[in-house]
Amino acid sequence: MDILYLLIPLSVVLVFVIGTVFWWAVHSGQFDDLEGPAHRVVMDDDRPHE
């Protein structure tokens, strides 16, 4: 029973940290272009670098 006094506040802090990181990622544009990087990987560019 004593472990609940540690686990409940710890879980609340962890949820707050995860929510803050997710909020930062959404507002900084991390999820703006989800398909662009996937298409850039498979694009074939045969031109030599100058």
Helices and strands as residue ranges (DSSP letters): H 4-27, H 36-42
